[in-house]
Amino acid sequence: MRAEAQAHVDTINEALALLRRFLDWDRALRRLDELNARVEDPTLWENPKAAQDVMRERRRLDEAITATRDIEREMADTAELIEMADAEGDAEMADEGTQALKALAQRAQGDKIKALLAGEADGNDSYVEINAGAGGTESQDWAEMLQRMYTRWAERRGMKVELIDYHAGEQAGIKSATLLLKGENAYGYAKTESGVHRLVRISPYDSSARRHTSFSSVWVYPVIDDSIDIEINDSELRIDTYRASGAGGQHINTTDSAVRITHLPTGIVVACQNQRSQHKNKAEAYNQLRARLYEHELRKREEEANAVNATKTDIGWGHQIRSYVLQPYQLVKDLRTGVTSTSPGDVLDGALDDFMAAALSQRVTGEKVEVEDVD
């Protein structure tokens, strides 16, 4: 088989192997049989919530198993067609088969990612919190660039983006900001972005045009719906109100409408100032707190299981998950997976899917990659 076609076959097989591993194939087949039997039980709908859970799990498993089998069959048929075309010297048919394999490889990658988004909260909306590191204006400008990057990524996926909290920098950029991304699988995709992000560039704020390194952190946590129970004791909360700040317009208030809530046992702090009503800001901050506490519990479980995790840590050298180099060359490099891009402009404009897909796959395989950071 020609090299290009074989490369597509290898890509498809890699995606299918990860799917099977993630699903625990034999167990998934048995589980689907069990769920099909339960659906036939007329007493199932006596408990509507339990029935909906069964139907949801059944649909997810059935879609993943069917997609895997369909791709396997189409790959085998197309590969056989290409071999026949090559044997008969029919270059046009072989080219058509190769293009069909390319499209199938893209489909396999999409199905793989879709299957990987099966966590309890992966389908939920998501908060993205961005904080500038040390370094004053440089880091604050970098934090604002990250805010724009995640906004653009979400908009590319048809998500709605709301600015929940915002603290402007002294001269430029932001000290911190919290975005609310509303859309399908918002948390499932974005959760891989938690960590420290490093920027290397010629500073626009340095009259000597020297190269600067800046750091900002990103922390992602899911919006929690009523199906996930999070207990919060009001006696463990400290609630502060203050005057909202920002660049102007709707971010400026003349009353203490902004709300900050501190969860004393964990030290988690959340804030909201995007509404003029203190009551509405308090409700949104409370939702953020529930989300943060849920994410905090998830990370504790991951640590106990020695799973890959991206904990919030020092915003500086040695802790970064990705480096973005704009000078003297152009490169973005993920230090967990080794995925790179030679188009930082595209990445900063929201082209993050390849990085997210690789990080999601790594969470399943547990395979660590030795990656050297860029200078």
Disulfide bonds with the S-S distance in Angstrom:
none
